[in-house]
Amino acid sequence: MNIYVGNLPYNADDDAVLNLFSEYGNVESVKLIIDRATNRSRGFGFVEMNNDAEAGIAIDALNDLEFGGRALVVNEARPKKESAGGRSFNGSNKKYYR
């Protein structure tokens, strides 16, 4: 199961999040999202756990838990929405690129 983890402290790293979730089962991967412009954490990320039962227990236990002075937001990640891409002018469906 892919788990969304929000409201992370900006100084949290992959190892800290891995250790937090490892208490509830096997963690396949941790991916914290980094801002490209500043190269700093954006305060959220994703944790992959293969066992859905363990993932559910982790979500229940960690949602609203204070971590690094912030209350975590932890839930099952929703699929990424596809974007239309490009730009549309004059309300038409034609895409114009620069």
Secondary structure by P-SEA (a helix, b strand, c coil): cbbbbccccccccaaaaaaaacccccccbbbbbbccccccccccbbbbbccaaaaaaaaaaccccccccbbbbbcccccbbbbbcccccccccccccc
